[in-house]
Amino acid sequence: MLLDLSDQSSETLQEQIVRQIRARILTGELSADEELPSIRAMARQLRVSVITVGRACERLAQQGLIHARRGKGYYVSAVTSKQRDAMARERLTIELDQLVRAALAEGLDEEDIRGLVEAVLKRQRRR
């Protein structure tokens, strides 16, 4: 499982690992009961600390996206499409709340924010 980590990102390495594995699970790229590489193997492959990978796995487990099997490692949890949608909506709501709050504090009005969101959506559709 090769992930794309960057030291230049504003996200911590742990956050990047969580985000990328989460995305692969929610898009179905990683399927239910699929075994993840061991924490040590993943840390070695990504060239990061075992602690960083371990904490990322703990966060994913707390979110219900992976689960541990004693003595075996971590496996992808079964996630229904309804759960996937709910998780994606929850994350988007949290992130949008922070972004909108910051935009309002910086002087943008609701119309500006709506226009920018529409522009981003159009750009994403073209990809």
C-alpha positions in Angstrom: 0.0 0.0 0.0 1.9 3.0 -1.2 0.6 6.4 0.0 1.8 9.8 -1.1 3.2 11.6 1.9 4.8 15.0 1.8 6.9 16.8 4.3 5.7 20.1 2.6 2.1 19.5 3.4 0.3 21.5 6.1 -1.1 18.2 7.4 1.0 16.1 9.7 2.2 12.8 8.4 -0.3 11.0 10.6 -3.1 13.1 9.2 -2.0 12.4 5.6 -2.0 8.6 6.4 -5.4 8.7 7.9 -6.9 10.8 5.1 -5.5 8.7 2.3 -6.4 5.3 3.9 -9.9 6.7 4.8 -10.4 7.8 1.2 -9.4 4.4 -0.2 -11.8 2.7 2.2 -14.7 5.1 1.5 -14.2 4.9 -2.3 -14.1 1.1 -2.1 -10.5 0.8 -3.3 -9.9 -1.1 -0.1 -12.6 -3.6 0.6 -14.1 -5.1 3.7 -11.8 -7.6 5.5 -8.8 -6.7 3.4 -5.7 -6.9 5.5 -3.5 -3.8 5.9 0.2 -4.1 5.9 1.6 -4.4 9.4 2.4 -1.2 11.2 6.1 -1.9 11.0 6.0 -2.7 7.3 3.9 0.4 6.5 6.3 2.6 8.6 9.3 1.1 6.7 7.6 1.6 3.3 6.5 5.1 4.1 9.8 6.0 5.8 8.0 7.3 8.9 7.9 6.3 12.6 6.2 3.2 13.8 4.5 5.5 16.3 3.1 7.7 13.5 1.6 4.7 11.7 0.3 3.2 14.9 -1.5 6.4 15.9 -3.0 6.7 12.4 -4.3 3.2 12.6 -5.8 3.9 16.1 -7.6 7.0 14.6 -9.0 4.9 11.7 -10.1 2.2 14.2 -11.9 4.9 16.3 -13.7 6.0 13.2 -14.8 2.4 12.6 -13.0 2.1 9.3 -10.5 -0.6 10.4 -10.4 -3.1 13.2 -7.7 -5.1 14.9 -7.6 -8.9 15.0 -5.5 -10.0 17.9 -2.1 -11.3 16.8 -3.0 -10.7 13.1 -3.0 -6.9 12.5 -5.5 -4.4 11.1 -8.3 -5.2 8.6 -10.7 -3.0 6.7 -14.1 -2.9 8.4 -17.3 -3.4 6.5 -18.8 0.0 5.8 -22.2 0.3 4.1 -22.9 2.9 1.5 -25.1 4.7 3.9 -22.3 4.8 6.5 -19.9 6.0 3.8 -22.2 8.8 2.8 -22.7 9.8 6.5 -18.9 9.8 7.2 -18.2 11.9 4.1 -20.9 14.4 4.9 -19.8 14.7 8.5 -16.2 15.3 7.5 -17.2 17.9 4.8 -19.5 19.7 7.3 -16.7 20.0 9.8 -14.2 21.2 7.3 -16.6 23.6 5.6 -17.6 25.0 9.0 -14.0 25.9 9.7 -13.4 27.3 6.2 -16.6 29.4 6.1 -15.9 30.8 9.6 -12.4 31.8 8.4 -13.7 33.3 5.2 -16.4 35.4 7.1 -13.8 36.5 9.6 -11.6 37.7 6.6 -14.4 39.8 5.2 -16.0 37.6 2.5 -19.8 37.6 2.4 -22.1 34.7 1.8 -22.4 35.4 -1.9 -18.6 35.4 -2.3 -18.4 32.1 -0.5 -21.2 30.5 -2.6 -19.5 31.7 -5.8 -16.1 30.3 -4.7 -17.7 26.9 -3.8 -19.4 26.7 -7.2 -16.1 27.5 -8.9 -14.3 24.8 -7.0 -17.1 22.3 -7.9 -16.9 23.2 -11.6 -13.1 22.8 -11.6 -13.5 19.4 -9.9 -16.1 18.2 -12.5 -13.7 18.9 -15.3 -11.0 16.6 -13.8 
